[in-house]
Amino acid sequence: MWALATISVVFFGRDFYVNAWNQAKHGHANMDTLIALSTGVAYLFSMFNTLFPSVWTSRGLESHVYFESCAVIIAFILLGRLLEERAKFSTSSAIRRLAGLQPRNVTIKRGGEIVIADIEDVAAGDIVVVKPGEKIAVDGMVVEGESFVDESILTGESIPVEKKAGNKVFAGTINQTGSFTFNAEKVGAETSLAQIIELVHQAQGSRAPSQRLADKIASVFVPAVICIAVLAFIIWNICGMATGNNYLIHSILTLVTVLVIACPCALGLATPTAIMVGIGKGAQNGILIKDAEALENFRKTDVVALDKTGTLTSGCPEVTDEYWTICEERLKGILGGMEAISQHPIAEAIARHYPHTEVSGVKNFPGKGAICIFEGKKYFAGNLALMENEGVKLSYSILEKAKEFESQAKTVVYFSDSAEVLAVIAVADKVKETSKQAIKELQDLGTEVVMLSGDNPLTAKAIAEECGIREVKSSMLPADKENFIRELQSEGKKVAMVGDGINDSAALARADVSIAMGSGSDIAMDSAKITLTGSDLRKLASAVRLSQKTVKTIKMNLFWAFIYNIIAIPIAAGVLYPINGFMLNPMIAGAAMALSSVCVVSNSLLLNFRKI
């Protein structure tokens, strides 16, 4: 036991003693001081008893050792610190993933030739060639060609944006089906993607680590325990000299017993055991927590800021409404068939909704719609401009329905033959069925809810009203979201940010508590301290209640740990000896210390049976 405990104390526990010594040199004490003192004294006392057992046995006392206590205490504390370091490492991986969004090689035109160059070699003014499916490497302006680009990294919006000559493109965004060339304007650290990475880096680095409650307690508790132990040693010696009896043995036993019984097992386990059970309870309910601080702080949140796309909504365009003047399956099949051939993202939503009939002669009109031929007859699908250009008839009912859909911030698609409009289809990113209830539950808990969206004001307002959110911020870029959270924090508010996209990563890193949707991007989940599996926002309220119950358990644990110390330390110091001759044996002190730990762990395990 001595050999094994020596490895644990000297090798694994070395930092505790070094830190305790450094604290002592500056007149401070913390948990390291208490760990070093209790394990150090127990180790030295056990070593003495191993080498010189006759000192005790000759006086009719047992020669007990406490090597196992030293090893177990050090192992417990190091395990907790390992879990903390793993959480910190996973947070920094968000920056690594963001950096990985930028391609390493770029196709550029130089001197009339097309060459492959490293991203570092691209300079402002270069003409960059982008092929279908490629990531855009730097910021610039389209010179030739057209396509649709997925800009969800910046705006969070799921619908790709049409790009043609004169339109801006941004680093990290993804080209869809077409090809184009653009003039590089911002490269390196000036690109939008680089700025997002810098925001995430600054936000993560600026959050000062909160001082642990146990350290605050230890700053008072440790000096008090040392004083009591030393005072008991002195008093026993004074009493011995006054009475002429040899009280040295009692003095040494008292000193050791006080330090052993005050060992920080119960105090040190009070928080981590409750946190570990709370994290497990969260996982059972689809709430994955990778930072204990987030679990503790969520209950104190004043404002929950929610991203729109993919968080409140499904994140994918869907057909939400339809109005047909002639409702026939044949016509629906024609519409589905022609949209299935089209490359427009809105067309994909319609194609998923309707059956497909094989059509011919499909021709796209960029920015307007498409035409097809079926059984010798022409059919059109597109916007109002296409209908007017083709001279088809628009009935009053069709126009009224289209106006109604547009007022709800939905994209309207008209379907017609060569004579009249047959249907008007509304496409939008639908609000999840659970979102409205989730918002109400948060508001009932006294939490203010704000929606942050990169979408236009009309669409953002419509979604907010449908969900019951009173405050909405629209047309927000990643930096705007991060700045908004910073402003709330400057007002003294605790802010939780909920998002699912890359564009939310900076805001997630800045927030006091960051929550990602499990259905969202890996980078959002890396930036966040809590991840909700699936896409059900009702888990937010469950997470708040879990935080409340976990912190309540921690406080109960600390209360019982203190009650134990308040009762046990005076007894260990020998206050009962003058009354009834009772002197607490260090072995019994070790058992009492273990029992207090069992009580704390048992109380933490009760958290498993509480409903959230």
For each residue, the residues with C-beta under 8 A, 3 or more apart:
1: 4 5 65 67 68
2: 5 6 46 47 50 65 67
3: 6 7
4: 1 7 8 67 71
5: 1 2 8 9 43 46 67 68 70 71
6: 2 3 9 10
7: 3 4 10 11 12
8: 4 5 11 12 13 70 71 74 75
9: 5 6 12 13 39 40 43 70 71 74
10: 6 7 13 14
11: 7 8 14
12: 7 8 9 74 75 78
13: 8 9 10 16 17 35 36 39 70 74 78
14: 10 11 17 18
15: 18 19 32
16: 13 19 20 32 35 36 39 74 77
17: 13 14 20 21 36 40
18: 14 15 21 22
19: 15 16 22 23 30 32 36
20: 16 17 23 24 29 32 33 35 36 37
21: 17 18 24 25 36
22: 18 19 25 26
23: 19 20 26 28 29 30 32 33
24: 20 21 27 28 29 33
25: 21 22
26: 22 23
27: 24
28: 23 24 33 219
29: 20 23 24 33 34 218 219 222 223
30: 19 23 33 34 215 218 219 222
31: 34 35 77 212 214 215 218 264 268
32: 15 16 19 20 23 35 36
33: 20 23 24 28 29 30 36 37 218 222
34: 29 30 31 37 38 218 221 222 225 262 263 264 267
35: 13 16 20 31 32 38 39 73 74 77 264 268
36: 13 16 17 19 20 21 32 33 39 40
37: 20 33 34 40 41 222 225 226 259
38: 34 35 41 42 73 259 260 262 263 264
39: 9 13 16 35 36 42 43 69 70 73 74 263
40: 9 17 36 37 43 44
41: 37 38 44 45 255 256 259 260
42: 38 39 45 46 66 67 69 70 256 259 260 263
43: 5 9 39 40 46 47 66 67 70
44: 40 41 47 48
45: 41 42 48 49 66 256 586
46: 2 5 42 43 49 50 64 65 66 67 70
47: 2 43 44 50 51
48: 44 45 51 52 55
49: 45 46 52 53 55 56 63 64 65
50: 2 46 47 53 63 65
51: 47 48
52: 48 49 55
53: 49 50 56 57 63
54: 57 58
55: 48 49 52 58 59 63
56: 49 53 59 61 62 63
57: 53 54 60 61 62 63
58: 54 55
59: 55 56 249
60: 57
61: 56 57 249
62: 56 57 585 587
63: 49 50 53 55 56 57
64: 46 49 585 586 587 590
65: 1 2 46 49 50
66: 42 43 45 46 69 70 260 586 590
67: 1 2 4 5 42 43 46 70 71
68: 1 5 71 72
69: 39 42 66 72 73 260 263 590 593
70: 5 8 9 13 39 42 43 46 66 67 73 74
71: 4 5 8 9 67 68 74 75
72: 68 69 75 76
73: 35 38 39 69 70 76 77 263 264 265 268
74: 8 9 12 13 16 35 39 70 71 77 78
75: 8 12 71 72 78 79
76: 72 73 79 80 265 268 269 272
77: 16 31 35 73 74 80 81 268
78: 12 13 74 75 81 82
79: 75 76 82 83
80: 76 77 83 84 268 272
81: 77 78 84 85
82: 78 79 85 86
83: 79 80 86 87 292
84: 80 81 87 88 292
85: 81 82 88 89
86: 82 83 89 90
87: 83 84 90 91 290 291 292 529
88: 84 85 91 92
89: 85 86 92 93
90: 86 87 93 290 526
91: 87 88 94 204 291 509 526 527 529
92: 88 89 95 96 204
93: 89 90 96 97 526
94: 91 97 98 200 204 505 509 523 526 527
95: 92 98 99 197 200 201 204
96: 92 93 99 100
97: 93 94 100 101 522 523 526
98: 94 95 101 193 196 197 200 502 505 523
99: 95 96 102 197
100: 96 97
101: 97 98 135 153 172 193 502 523
102: 99 119 135 137 171 172 191 193
103: 106 119 134 135 137
104: 118 119
105: 116 117 118 119
106: 103 116 117 118 119 122 128 137 138
107: 114 115 116 117 128 129 130 131
108: 114 115 117 122 126 127 128 129 184
109: 112 113 114 115 126 127 128 129 181
110: 113 115 126 127
111:
112: 109
113: 109 110
114: 107 108 109 129
115: 107 108 109 110
116: 105 106 107
117: 105 106 107 108 121 122
118: 104 105 106 121 122
119: 102 103 104 105 106 122 137 138
120: 188
121: 117 118
122: 106 108 117 118 119 126 128 137 138 184 187
123: 126 184 187
124: 184 185 186 187
125: 183 184
126: 108 109 110 122 123 183 184
127: 108 109 110 143 181 182 183 184
128: 106 107 108 109 122 136 137 138 140 181 182 183 184
129: 107 108 109 114 179 181
130: 107 134 136 147 169 175 179 180 181 182
131: 107 134 175 179
132: 147 175 176 177 178 179
133: 174 175 176
134: 103 130 131 174 175
135: 101 102 103 172 173 174 175
136: 128 130 149 169 170 171 172 173 174 175 182
137: 102 103 106 119 122 128 171
138: 106 119 122 128 171 184 185 186 187 191
139: 168 169 170 171 184 185 186 187 190 191 192
140: 128 168 169 182 183 184 185 186
141: 166 167 168 169 182 183 185
142: 145 146 163 164 165 166 167 168 169 180 181 182
143: 127 165 180 181 182 183
144: 165 180 181
145: 142 164 165 178 179 180 181
146: 142 162 163 164 165 178 180 366
147: 130 132 162 163 175 176 177 178 179 180
148: 160 161 162 163 176 177 178 343 344 345
149: 136 160 161 163 169 173 174 175 176
150: 153 160 173 174 175 176
151: 154 155 157 160 161 170 173
152: 155 156 157 158 309 501 502 503
153: 101 150 170 172 173 174 193 196 501 502 503
154: 151 170 172 173 192 196 454 477 478 503
155: 151 152 454 455 477 503
156: 152 307 308 309 310 453 454 455 499 500 501 503 504
157: 151 152 161 309 429 454 455
158: 152 309 310 315 316 317 429
159: 317 345 346 411 429
160: 148 149 150 151 176 345
161: 148 149 151 157
162: 146 147 148 167 366 367
163: 142 146 147 148 149 167 169 180
164: 142 145 146 167 180 366
165: 142 143 144 145 146
166: 141 142
167: 141 142 162 163 164
168: 139 140 141 142
169: 130 136 139 140 141 142 149 163 173 182
170: 136 139 151 153 154 173 191 192 193
171: 102 136 137 138 139 186 191 192 193 194
172: 101 102 135 136 153 154 191 192 193 196 502
173: 135 136 149 150 151 153 154 169 170
174: 133 134 135 136 149 150 153
175: 130 131 132 133 134 135 136 147 149 150 178 179 180
176: 132 133 147 148 149 150 160 343 345
177: 132 147 148 343
178: 132 145 146 147 148 175 343
179: 129 130 131 132 145 147 175
180: 130 142 143 144 145 146 147 163 164 175
181: 109 127 128 129 130 142 143 144 145
182: 127 128 130 136 140 141 142 143 169
183: 125 126 127 128 140 141 143
184: 108 122 123 124 125 126 127 128 138 139 140 187
185: 124 138 139 140 141
186: 124 138 139 140 171 190 191 192
187: 122 123 124 138 139 184 190 191
188: 120 191 194
189: 194 195 198
190: 139 186 187 194 195
191: 102 138 139 170 171 172 186 187 188 194 195
192: 139 154 170 171 172 186 195 196
193: 98 101 102 153 170 171 172 196 197
194: 171 188 189 190 191 197 198
195: 189 190 191 192 198 199 478 479
196: 98 153 154 172 192 193 199 200 478 479 502 503 505 506
197: 95 98 99 193 194 200 201
198: 189 194 195 201 202
199: 195 196 202 203 478 479 482 506 509 510
200: 94 95 98 196 197 203 204 505 506 509 527
201: 95 197 198 204 205
202: 198 199 205 206
203: 199 200 206 207 482 506 509 510
204: 91 92 94 95 200 201 207 509
205: 201 202
206: 202 203 510
207: 203 204
208:
209:
210: 293
211: 215 216
212: 31 215 216 271
213: 216 217 271 554 558
214: 31 217 218 264 267 268 270 271
215: 30 31 211 212 218 219
216: 211 212 213 219 220
217: 213 214 220 221 267 558
218: 29 30 31 33 34 214 215 221 222 264 267
219: 28 29 30 215 216 222 223
220: 216 217 223 224
221: 34 217 218 224 225 262 267 565
222: 29 30 33 34 37 218 219 225 226
223: 29 219 220 226 227
224: 220 221 227 228
225: 34 37 221 222 228 229 258 259 262 569
226: 37 222 223 229 230
227: 223 224 230 231
228: 224 225 231 232 258 569 570 573
229: 225 226 232 233 254 255 258 259 262 573
230: 226 227 233 234 255
231: 227 228 234 235 573
232: 228 229 235 236 251 254 255 258 572 573 574
233: 229 230 236 237 251 252 254 255
234: 230 231 237 238
235: 231 232 238 239
236: 232 233 239 240 247 250 251 254 574
237: 233 234 240 241 247 248 251
238: 234 235 241 242
239: 235 236 242 243 247
240: 236 237 243 244 245 246 247 248 250 251
241: 237 238 244
242: 238 239
243: 239 240 247
244: 240 241
245: 240
246: 240 249
247: 236 237 239 240 243 250 251
248: 237 240 251 252
249: 59 61 246 252 253
250: 236 240 247 253 254 574 577 583
251: 232 233 236 237 240 247 248 254 255
252: 233 248 249 255 256
253: 249 250 256 257 583 585 586
254: 229 232 233 236 250 251 257 258 572 573 574 583
255: 41 229 230 232 233 251 252 258 259
256: 41 42 45 252 253 259 260 586
257: 253 254 260 261 572 573 584 585 586 589
258: 225 228 229 232 254 255 261 262 569 572 573
259: 37 38 41 42 225 229 255 256 262 263
260: 38 41 42 66 69 256 257 263 572 586 589 590 593
261: 257 258 565 568 569 572 584 589 590 592 593
262: 34 38 221 225 229 258 259 565 568 569 572
263: 34 38 39 42 69 73 259 260 593
264: 31 34 35 38 73 214 218 267 268
265: 73 76 268 269 593 594 596 597
266: 269 270 557 560 561 564 565 593 596 597 599 600
267: 34 214 217 218 221 264 270 558 561 565
268: 31 35 73 76 77 80 214 264 265 271 272
269: 76 265 266 272 273 557 597 600 601
270: 214 266 267 273 274 554 557 558 561 600
271: 212 213 214 268 274 275 292 554 557 558
272: 76 80 268 269 275 276 292
273: 269 270 276 277 557 600 601 604
274: 270 271 277 278 550 553 554 557 603 604 607
275: 271 272 278 279 292 295 296 550 554
276: 272 273 279 280 604
277: 273 274 280 281 550 553 604 605 607 608
278: 274 275 281 282 289 295 546 547 549 550 553 607
279: 275 276 282 283 289 292 295
280: 276 277 283 284 608
281: 277 278 284 285 546 550 607 608 610 612
282: 278 279 285 287 288 289 295 530 543 546
283: 279 280 286 287 288 289
284: 280 281
285: 281 282 539 542 546 612
286: 283 518 532 533 534 536 539
287: 282 283 530 531 532 533 539 542 543 546
288: 282 283 518 530 531 532 533
289: 278 279 282 283 292 294 295 529 530
290: 87 90 294 529 530 531
291: 87 91 294 295 529 530
292: 83 84 87 271 272 275 279 289 295 296
293: 210 296 297 529
294: 289 290 291 297 298 513 514 529 530
295: 275 278 279 282 289 291 292 298 530 546 547 550
296: 275 292 293 299 547 550 551 554
297: 293 294 300 301 494 512 513 547
298: 294 295 301 496 513 530 543 544 546 547
299: 296 544 547 548 551
300: 297 494
301: 297 298 304 447 494 495 496 512 513 544
302: 447 448 488 493 494 495
303: 447 448 449 450 488 493 494 495 496
304: 301 442 447 448 449 450 495 496 497 498 540
305: 450 451 452 481 484 485 488 495 496 497 498 507 511
306: 311 312 449 450 451 452 469 498 499 537
307: 156 310 311 312 451 452 453 481 497 498 499 500 501 503 504
308: 156 311 312 313 451 452 453 454 455 460 463
309: 152 156 157 158 312 313 315 429 453 454 455 500 501
310: 156 158 307 313 314 315 499 500 501 517 519 520 535
311: 306 307 308 498 499 500 517 520 537
312: 306 307 308 309 431 432 435 451 463 467 537
313: 308 309 310 429 430 431 432 435 463
314: 310 318 429 430 431 432 535
315: 158 309 310 429 500 519 520
316: 158 349 429
317: 158 159 345 346 348 349 411 427 428 429
318: 314 349 352 353 427 428 429 430
319: 322 349 350 352 353 354 425 426 427
320: 410 426 427 428 430
321: 405 410 425 426
322: 319 423 424 425 426
323: 397 398 401 423 424
324: 327 331 422 423
325: 395 397 398 420 421 422 423
326: 331 422 423
327: 324 331
328: 331 332
329: 332 333 355
330: 333 334 357
331: 324 326 327 328 334 335 415 422 423
332: 328 329 335 336 354 355
333: 329 330 336 337 354 355 356 357
334: 330 331 337 338 357 359 372 374 379
335: 331 332 338 339 350 354 379 381 415 423 425
336: 332 333 339 340 350 351 353 354 355 356 357
337: 333 334 340 341 356 357 358 359 372 374
338: 334 335 341 342 359 362 370 371 372 379 381
339: 335 336 342 347 348 350 351 354 370 381
340: 336 337 347 351 356
341: 337 338 359 362 370 372
342: 338 339 347 348 351 362 364 370 381
343: 148 176 177 178 347 364
344: 148 347 348 364 370
345: 148 159 160 176 317 348 349
346: 159 317 349 350 411 413 427
347: 339 340 342 343 344 350 351 370 381
348: 317 339 342 344 345 351 352
349: 316 317 318 319 345 346 352 353 427
350: 319 335 336 339 346 347 353 354 381 413 425 427
351: 336 339 340 342 347 348 354 356
352: 318 319 348 349
353: 318 319 336 349 350
354: 319 332 333 335 336 339 350 351
355: 329 332 333 336
356: 333 336 337 340 351
357: 330 333 334 336 337 374
358: 337
359: 334 337 338 341 362 372 373 374 379
360: 372 373 374
361: 371 372 373
362: 338 341 342 359 370 371 372
363: 370 371 372
364: 342 343 344 369 370
365: 368 369 370 371 382 386
366: 146 162 164
367: 162
368: 365 382 383 385 386 389
369: 364 365 380 381 382 383 386 413 414
370: 338 339 341 342 344 347 362 363 364 365 380 381 382
371: 338 361 362 363 365 378 379 380
372: 334 337 338 341 359 360 361 362 363 378 379 381
373: 359 360 361 376 377 378 379
374: 334 337 357 359 360 377 379
375:
376: 373
377: 373 374 417 418
378: 371 372 373 417 418
379: 334 335 338 359 371 372 373 374 415 416 417 418
380: 369 370 371 386 387 390 392 414 415 416 417 418
381: 335 338 339 342 347 350 369 370 372 413 414 415 416
382: 365 368 369 370 385 386 387 413 414
383: 368 369 386 387 412 413 414
384: 387 388 394 402 412 414
385: 368 382 388 389
386: 365 368 369 380 382 383 389 390 414
387: 380 382 383 384 390 392 394 414 416 421
388: 384 385 391
389: 368 385 386
390: 380 386 387 416 418
391: 388
392: 380 387 416 417 418 419 420 421
393: 419 420 421
394: 384 387 398 399 414 420 421
395: 325 398 399 420 421
396: 399 400
397: 323 325 400 401
398: 323 325 394 395 401 402 414 421 424
399: 394 395 396 402 403
400: 396 397 403 404
401: 323 397 398 404 405 424
402: 384 398 399 405 406 412 414 424
403: 399 400 406 407
404: 400 401 407 408
405: 321 401 402 408 410 412 424 426
406: 402 403 409 410 412
407: 403 404
408: 404 405 426 428 462
409: 406 428 456 458 459 460 461 462 463
410: 320 321 405 406 426 427 428
411: 159 317 346 426 427 428
412: 383 384 402 405 406 424 425 426 427
413: 346 350 369 381 382 383 424 425 426 427
414: 369 380 381 382 383 384 386 387 394 398 402 421 423 424 425
415: 331 335 379 380 381 421 422 423 424 425
416: 379 380 381 387 390 392 419 420 421 422
417: 377 378 379 380 392 420 422
418: 377 378 379 380 390 392
419: 392 393 416
420: 325 392 393 394 395 416 417
421: 325 387 392 393 394 395 398 414 415 416 424
422: 324 325 326 331 415 416 417
423: 322 323 324 325 326 331 335 414 415
424: 322 323 398 401 402 405 412 413 414 415 421
425: 319 321 322 335 350 412 413 414 415
426: 319 320 321 322 405 408 410 411 412 413
427: 317 318 319 320 346 349 350 410 411 412 413
428: 317 318 320 408 409 410 411
429: 157 158 159 309 313 314 315 316 317 318
430: 313 314 318 320
431: 312 313 314 435 436 463 466 467
432: 312 313 314 435 535 536 537
433:
434: 437 438 536 537 538
435: 312 313 431 432 438 439 467 537
436: 431 439 440 466 467 468
437: 434 440 441 538
438: 434 435 441 442 536 537 538 539 540 541
439: 435 436 442 443 449 467 468 469 537
440: 436 437 443 444 468
441: 437 438 444 445 538 540 541
442: 304 438 439 445 447 449 540 541 544
443: 439 440 446 447 448 449 468
444: 440 441 541
445: 441 442 541 544 545
446: 443
447: 301 302 303 304 442 443 544
448: 302 303 304 443 471
449: 303 304 306 439 442 443 469 470 471
450: 303 304 305 306 469 471 472 473
451: 305 306 307 308 312 460 463 464 467 469 471 472 473
452: 305 306 307 308 473 476 481 484 507
453: 156 307 308 309 459 460 463 472 473 474 475 476
454: 154 155 156 157 308 309 474 475 476 477 503
455: 155 156 157 308 309 459 460 463 474 475
456: 409 459 460 474 475
457: 460 461 474 475
458: 409 461 462
459: 409 453 455 456 462 463 474
460: 308 409 451 453 455 456 457 463 464 472 473 474 475
461: 409 457 458 464 465 472 474
462: 408 409 458 459 465 466
463: 308 312 313 409 431 451 453 455 459 460 466 467 472
464: 451 460 461 467 469 470 471 472
465: 461 462 468 469
466: 431 436 462 463
467: 312 431 435 436 439 451 463 464
468: 436 439 440 443 465
469: 306 439 449 450 451 464 465 472
470: 449 464
471: 448 449 450 451 464
472: 450 451 453 460 461 463 464 469
473: 450 451 452 453 460 476 480 484
474: 453 454 455 456 457 459 460 461
475: 453 454 455 456 457 460 480
476: 452 453 454 473 480 481 484
477: 154 155 454 480 481 503
478: 154 195 196 199 481 482 503 504 505 506 507
479: 195 196 199 482 483 506
480: 473 475 476 477 483 484
481: 305 307 452 476 477 478 484 485 497 503 504 506 507
482: 199 203 478 479 485 486 506 507 509 510
483: 479 480 486 487
484: 305 452 473 476 480 481 487 488 507
485: 305 481 482 488 489 495 497 507 510 511
486: 482 483 489 490 510
487: 483 484 490 491
488: 302 303 305 484 485 491 493 495
489: 485 486 492 493 494 495 510 512
490: 486 487
491: 487 488
492: 489
493: 302 303 488 489
494: 297 300 301 302 303 489 512 513
495: 301 302 303 304 305 485 488 489 511 512 513
496: 298 301 303 304 305 511 512 513 514 515
497: 304 305 307 481 485 504 507 508 510 511 513 514 515
498: 304 305 306 307 311 515 516 517 537 540
499: 156 306 307 310 311 503 504 505 507 508 515 516 517 520 524 528
500: 156 307 309 310 311 315 504 516 517 519 520 521 524
501: 152 153 156 307 309 310 504 505 520 521 524
502: 98 101 152 153 172 196 505 521 523 524
503: 152 153 154 155 156 196 307 454 477 478 481 499
504: 156 307 478 481 497 499 500 501 507 508 516 524 527
505: 94 98 196 200 478 499 501 502 508 509 523 524 526 527
506: 196 199 200 203 478 479 481 482 509 510 527
507: 305 452 478 481 482 484 485 497 499 504 510 511
508: 497 499 504 505 511 514 515 516 524 527 528
509: 91 94 199 200 203 204 482 505 506 514 527
510: 199 203 206 482 485 486 489 497 506 507
511: 305 485 495 496 497 507 508 514
512: 297 301 489 494 495 496
513: 294 297 298 301 494 495 496 497 529 530
514: 294 496 497 508 509 511 527 528 529 530
515: 496 497 498 499 508 528 529 530 531 532 540 543
516: 498 499 500 504 508 520 524 525 527 528 530 531 532
517: 310 311 498 499 500 520 524 531 532 534 535
518: 286 288 525 531 532 533 534 535
519: 310 315 500 534 535
520: 310 311 315 499 500 501 516 517 524 525
521: 500 501 502 524 525
522: 97 525 526
523: 94 97 98 101 502 505 526 527
524: 499 500 501 502 504 505 508 516 517 520 521 527 528
525: 516 518 520 521 522 528 531
526: 90 91 93 94 97 505 522 523
527: 91 94 200 504 505 506 508 509 514 516 523 524
528: 499 508 514 515 516 524 525 531
529: 87 91 289 290 291 293 294 513 514 515
530: 282 287 288 289 290 291 294 295 298 513 514 515 516 543
531: 287 288 290 515 516 517 518 525 528
532: 286 287 288 515 516 517 518 535 536 537 539 540 543
533: 286 287 288 518 539
534: 286 517 518 519
535: 310 314 432 517 518 519 532
536: 286 432 434 438 532 539
537: 306 311 312 432 434 435 438 439 498 532 540
538: 434 437 438 441 541 542
539: 285 286 287 438 532 533 536 542 543
540: 304 438 441 442 498 515 532 537 543 544
541: 438 441 442 444 445 538 544 545
542: 285 287 538 539 545 546 612
543: 282 287 298 515 530 532 539 540 546 547 612
544: 298 299 301 442 445 447 540 541 547 548
545: 445 541 542 548 549 612
546: 278 281 282 285 287 295 298 542 543 549 550 612
547: 278 295 296 297 298 299 543 544 550 551
548: 299 544 545 551 552
549: 278 545 546 552 553 607 610 612
550: 274 275 277 278 281 295 296 546 547 553 554 607
551: 296 299 547 548 554 555
552: 548 549 555 556
553: 274 277 278 549 550 556 557 603 604 606 607
554: 213 270 271 274 275 296 550 551 557 558
555: 551 552 558 559
556: 552 553 559 560 603
557: 266 269 270 271 273 274 553 554 560 561 600 603 604
558: 213 217 267 270 271 554 555 561 562
559: 555 556 562 563
560: 266 556 557 563 564 596 599 600 603
561: 266 267 270 557 558 564 565 596 600
562: 558 559 565 566
563: 559 560 566 567
564: 266 560 561 567 568 592 596 599
565: 221 261 262 266 267 561 562 568 569
566: 562 563 569 570
567: 563 564 570 571
568: 261 262 564 565 571 572 589 592 596
569: 225 228 258 261 262 565 566 572 573
570: 228 566 567 573 575
571: 567 568 574 575 576 582 584
572: 232 254 257 258 260 261 262 568 569 584 589
573: 228 229 231 232 254 257 258 569 570
574: 232 236 250 254 571 577 583 584
575: 570 571 578 579
576: 571 579 580 582 583
577: 250 574 580 581 582 583
578: 575
579: 575 576 582
580: 576 577
581: 577
582: 571 576 577 579
583: 250 253 254 574 576 577
584: 257 261 571 572 574 588 589
585: 62 64 253 257 588 589
586: 45 64 66 253 256 257 260 589 590
587: 62 64 590 591
588: 584 585 591 592
589: 257 260 261 568 572 584 585 586 592 593
590: 64 66 69 260 261 586 587 593 594
591: 587 588 594 595
592: 261 564 568 588 589 595 596
593: 69 260 261 263 265 266 589 590 596 597
594: 265 590 591 597 598
595: 591 592 598 599
596: 265 266 560 561 564 568 592 593 599 600
597: 265 266 269 593 594 600 601
598: 594 595 601 602
599: 266 560 564 595 596 602 603
600: 266 269 270 273 557 560 561 596 597 603 604
601: 269 273 597 598 604 605
602: 598 599 605 606
603: 274 553 556 557 560 599 600 606
604: 273 274 276 277 553 557 600 601 607
605: 277 601 602 608
606: 553 602 603 609 610
607: 274 277 278 281 549 550 553 604 610
608: 277 280 281 605
609: 606
610: 281 549 606 607
611:
612: 281 285 542 543 545 546 549
